[in-house]
Amino acid sequence: AQKVTQAQTEISVVEKEDVTLDCVYETRDTTYYLFWYKQPPSGELVFLIRRNSFDEQNEISGRYSWNFQKSTSSFNFTITASQVVDSAVYFCALSEAGGYSTLTFGKGTMLLVSP
Amino acid sequence: NAGVTQTPKFRILKIGQSMTLQCTQDMNHNYMYWYRQDPGMGLKLIYYSVGAGITDKGEVPNGYNVSRSTTEDFPLRLELAAPSQTSVYFCASSWTGNEKLFFGSGTQLSVL
């Protein structure tokens, strides 16, 4: 069975600090997909990234970067120079490739960025 | 395109009442889902559908029912509301189970 663990329940930083959100996953499949979603205080769920298990290259998008390491089953998310608008709950999720796969979400990490 | 539309946005039910949460998508997606979100617990899958006429249980299906008569619509039915069903409900859709999900705006349901 697939599982996603986000051990950090809540993180508080001051604006302009860098922050890393951890995500550890478990799966028996060799082919799988990892996701990050953002849920700002308004409540909607915003897709950030999707990565397949064969692509271990790190990804950078503006102030966001993702570090995928199969050896440690981790898919960590770093925000550089955090801003107040980054305050949100961030969810990591996993889907396996076989059959009728569905997304399994972690419990989320609440990030509070103060001015 | 409207994307995924959920109604209502808010609802208060009394214990034992029933209701249907509506969900429709206009992207011709095969997959549709219902998740519930409880504080600090992430999103848990209630039911999902891989196409019209095909539905299956997720992690927390008890107390709910679904149907998928068309590609566009995926309503969620609560038959006998219980306080444990107080939650925020999200409908979502995607092309396949491995693609990104498009979410509706959510329904905040309170059962008192």
Interface residues (C-beta under 8 A of the other chain):
Chain A: Q6 T9 Y33 F35 G43 E44 L45 F47 R50 F91 S95 A97 Y100 S101 T102 L103 T104 F105 G106 K107 G108
Chain B: Y33 Y35 G40 M41 G42 L43 K44 L45 Y48 V50 D56 G58 V88 F90 A92 T96 G97 N98 E99 K100 L101 F102 F103 S105 G106
